[in-house]
Amino acid sequence: MNDLFDLDGRVAVVTGGGRGIGRAIAIELANAGAAVVPSARSTDELETVAEEIVAADGDAVPVPADVTDTDAVGDVIDQAVAEFGGIDIVVNNAGINPGGALGRPEAVDAEQFDRVLDVNLTGTYDVTATAADHLLESDGGSVINVASVGGLVGLPRQHPYVASKHGLVGLTKSMALDWSPDVRVNAVAPGYVSTDLTADLEADEGLRQSIIDRTPLERFATPEEIAGPVVFLASDAASYVTGSVLAADGGWTAQ
């Protein structure tokens, strides 16, 4: 049974791979046997992740890039192919969320809205489309988009983020239709996860408790609890799964 989760011989590109959920995904894909190309804007964070993977006898090459820079995205894909000979897995994890500070819909200006969609939605599209030829040449290519519960339900005062993640869920399904049976495309929709990006939420006792009260499992997730579903979707254990959205949300969307 364990062979179903074996990613030995496969090459994975992970955007937003320097910290938080992306870091955990890169490490767990490597633990499953994949050679990993983590990418993000911060060179120092990427190098730390790659060093940790290599220290555990894995293969990793960090490539800094902003997913809104088409040339930089091309460099990530080119370097992954040059280092490892191809690409089998793309995990689109890069994303931003200005959060509740944006307020009601009328408080969101066009520049704020466009920036979030550029990173979360257009960036994902660009990375995946740029890797398309290599994924299609792979023996069982797999794309995993990191969406959110905000791609399945509404969240107050997070309008650009919710719009981008709903768009990402739709993009996941349409890509799955176009690329079947050669490439599987799925999404993971995390709930609230303990990372540096949610530290302020967890530090505010009222906000933290309101999130826990809304979550049947009564806690935030760890980054590794999101990485696990990603490894599953990348592996042969999910060989008959495409166009799906796996909610790793502690039961948030079950209510």
C-alpha positions in Angstrom: 0.0 0.0 0.0 2.9 2.4 0.8 4.0 2.2 -2.8 0.9 4.1 -3.8 2.4 7.2 -2.1 5.9 6.7 -3.4 7.0 9.7 -5.5 10.5 8.4 -6.2 11.7 9.5 -9.7 9.2 12.4 -9.9 10.0 16.1 -10.1 7.9 18.7 -8.2 7.8 22.4 -8.6 6.3 24.2 -5.5 5.5 27.9 -5.6 5.4 29.8 -2.4 7.7 27.1 -1.1 9.8 29.1 1.3 7.7 29.1 4.4 4.5 27.9 6.0 2.3 25.6 4.0 4.6 25.7 1.0 7.6 24.8 3.0 5.8 21.8 4.6 4.6 20.7 1.1 8.1 20.9 -0.3 9.6 18.8 2.5 6.8 16.2 2.5 7.0 15.7 -1.2 10.8 15.2 -0.8 10.2 12.8 2.0 7.9 10.8 -0.4 10.8 10.6 -2.8 10.3 13.5 -5.2 13.0 15.9 -6.4 11.7 19.3 -5.4 12.2 22.8 -6.9 10.8 25.2 -4.3 10.2 28.7 -5.5 9.3 32.0 -3.8 10.4 35.6 -3.7 12.7 35.1 -0.7 16.0 33.6 -1.5 17.1 33.0 2.1 13.9 31.1 3.0 14.2 28.9 -0.2 17.8 28.0 0.5 16.9 27.0 4.1 14.2 24.7 2.8 16.5 23.2 0.1 19.3 22.6 2.7 16.9 20.8 5.0 15.7 18.5 2.2 19.3 17.8 1.1 20.4 17.1 4.7 17.7 14.4 4.8 19.1 12.8 1.6 16.6 14.4 -0.7 17.1 16.4 -3.9 16.2 20.0 -4.0 17.1 23.1 -6.1 15.7 26.5 -4.9 14.8 28.9 -7.7 13.6 32.4 -6.5 10.7 33.9 -8.5 7.6 36.1 -8.3 4.7 34.3 -9.9 3.5 37.6 -11.4 6.7 37.9 -13.4 6.3 35.8 -16.6 10.0 35.7 -17.3 10.8 34.5 -13.8 8.2 31.8 -14.0 9.8 30.6 -17.2 13.2 30.5 -15.5 11.7 28.3 -12.7 10.4 25.8 -15.2 13.5 25.8 -17.3 15.8 25.3 -14.3 13.6 22.4 -13.0 13.9 20.7 -16.4 17.6 21.4 -16.7 18.4 20.0 -13.2 16.1 17.0 -13.1 15.1 16.3 -16.7 11.4 17.1 -16.6 8.4 18.1 -14.4 5.8 15.7 -13.1 4.1 17.7 -10.3 3.3 21.4 -10.0 1.9 22.7 -6.7 0.6 26.2 -6.9 0.8 27.5 -3.4 1.9 31.1 -3.9 -0.7 33.4 -2.6 -1.5 36.6 -0.7 -4.3 37.7 1.5 -4.7 41.3 2.8 -7.3 39.9 5.1 -9.9 41.7 7.1 -8.1 45.0 6.9 -9.7 45.6 3.6 -13.1 46.0 5.2 -16.4 46.1 3.3 -16.6 45.8 -0.5 -16.7 49.6 -1.0 -13.4 49.9 0.9 -11.5 47.8 -1.6 -9.8 49.7 -4.4 -9.0 48.4 -7.8 -5.3 48.2 -7.2 -5.7 46.0 -4.1 -8.2 43.8 -5.9 -5.9 43.3 -9.0 -2.8 42.6 -6.9 -4.5 39.7 -5.1 -5.9 38.2 -8.3 -2.6 38.6 -10.1 -0.8 36.5 -7.5 -3.4 34.0 -6.5 -5.2 33.3 -9.8 -3.2 34.7 -12.8 0.1 33.6 -11.2 -1.3 30.0 -10.8 -2.5 30.0 -14.4 0.9 31.3 -15.7 2.9 28.7 -13.8 0.8 25.8 -14.8 0.5 26.9 -18.5 4.3 27.4 -18.7 4.8 23.9 -17.3 2.1 22.3 -19.5 4.3 20.7 -22.1 6.4 19.0 -19.5 3.4 17.8 -17.5 1.9 16.4 -20.6 5.1 14.5 -21.4 5.2 13.1 -17.9 4.0 9.6 -17.2 1.1 10.8 -15.0 1.5 14.5 -14.5 -0.3 16.1 -11.5 -1.2 19.7 -10.6 -2.4 20.6 -7.1 -3.7 24.1 -6.5 -3.8 25.4 -3.0 -7.2 27.0 -2.7 -9.0 27.8 0.5 -12.3 27.4 2.3 -12.6 30.9 0.9 -12.8 29.2 -2.5 -15.9 27.3 -1.3 -17.8 29.7 0.9 -17.8 33.4 1.5 -15.6 35.1 4.1 -16.4 38.6 5.3 -14.0 41.5 4.5 -11.8 39.3 2.3 -13.4 40.0 -1.1 -10.3 39.9 -3.4 -9.0 36.8 -1.7 -12.4 35.0 -1.9 -12.8 36.0 -5.5 -9.4 34.7 -6.4 -9.8 31.4 -4.6 -13.3 30.8 -6.1 -11.6 31.4 -9.4 -8.9 29.0 -8.6 -11.4 26.3 -7.8 -13.1 26.9 -11.2 -9.7 26.9 -13.0 -8.9 23.6 -11.3 -12.0 22.0 -12.8 -11.7 23.4 -16.3 -8.0 22.4 -16.5 -8.8 18.9 -15.3 -11.3 18.6 -18.2 -8.9 19.8 -20.8 -5.9 17.7 -19.7 -7.6 14.4 -18.9 -6.5 11.7 -19.2 -2.9 12.8 -19.3 -2.6 15.2 -16.4 -4.7 15.2 -13.2 -5.6 18.6 -11.8 -7.0 18.9 -8.2 -7.1 21.5 -5.4 -6.7 21.4 -1.6 -8.9 23.9 0.3 -7.3 24.5 3.7 -9.1 26.1 6.6 -7.1 28.2 9.1 -3.5 27.1 9.4 -0.9 28.1 12.0 1.7 30.0 10.1 3.5 33.3 10.4 0.7 34.7 8.2 -2.0 33.8 10.8 0.1 34.8 13.8 -1.9 38.0 14.3 -5.2 36.1 14.2 -4.0 33.6 16.8 -2.6 36.4 19.0 -6.1 38.1 19.0 -7.9 35.9 21.5 -11.4 37.0 20.3 -10.6 36.3 16.7 -8.9 33.0 17.5 -11.8 31.8 19.6 -14.3 32.7 16.9 -12.4 30.7 14.3 -12.1 27.7 16.7 -15.8 27.9 17.5 -16.6 27.7 13.8 -14.3 24.8 13.2 -15.6 21.3 14.3 -12.1 20.0 15.0 -11.7 23.1 17.3 -8.2 24.1 16.4 -6.0 25.5 13.6 -4.3 23.1 11.3 -0.5 22.6 11.2 1.2 23.1 7.8 2.0 19.4 7.7 -1.7 18.6 7.8 -2.1 20.4 4.5 1.0 18.9 3.0 -0.4 15.4 3.6 -3.4 15.8 1.3 -1.1 17.4 -1.3 1.2 14.3 -1.3 -1.9 12.1 -1.6 -3.1 14.0 -4.7 0.3 14.0 -6.3 0.7 10.2 -5.8 -0.7 7.1 -7.5 -3.0 6.7 -4.5 -5.1 9.5 -6.2 -4.7 8.1 -9.7 -8.5 8.2 -10.3 -9.0 11.7 -8.8 -9.1 14.7 -11.0 -11.1 17.9 -11.0 -11.7 17.6 -7.2 -11.3 19.9 -4.3 -10.2 18.3 -1.1 -11.3 20.4 1.9 -8.7 20.1 4.6 -10.6 22.5 6.8 -11.3 20.8 10.1 -14.9 20.5 9.1 -15.5 24.3 8.3 -17.4 23.7 5.1 -19.4 20.7 6.5 -21.7 23.1 8.4 
